[in-house]
Amino acid sequence: MKASRRIILIACLVFAFLLISGCAHQPLPPSRGLPGFWKGLLHGFIAPVSFIISLFSDNRIYEFPNAGRWYDFGFMLGIGGFSGGIFGASKKR
């Protein structure tokens, strides 16, 4: 009897999750175009400041929607440039 109650509980939880996730939506794309490589690079450079601001307001670090892989590539280059890149920690002092 306990096994059937567990199955019913799991089925109800899955149903509730699917019902609630059906209400999720993403913001509409901006009318001025999707951000690409250069905007990703800029957002990568200002990511530490954006993170601090996002703690106190409704601000995103990573822009959505974006142009995809080129935005990702620019963002990663910007983050790497801010932190000194892969060779930043290997400098001899």
CORJOKA-V517084 format. One record per run of one state. SS is the DSSP state (H for helix, E for strand, L for the rest). FROM is the first residue (numbers start at 0). LEN is the number of residues. If there is no record, write none. Layout:
# CORJOKA-V517084
ss = {SS;SS}
from = {FROM;FROM}
len = {LEN;LEN}
This chain:
# CORJOKA-V517084
ss = {L;H;L;E;L;H;L;H;L;E;L;H;L}
from = {0;1;21;34;35;36;45;46;56;65;66;68;83}
len = {1;20;13;1;1;9;1;10;9;1;2;15;10}
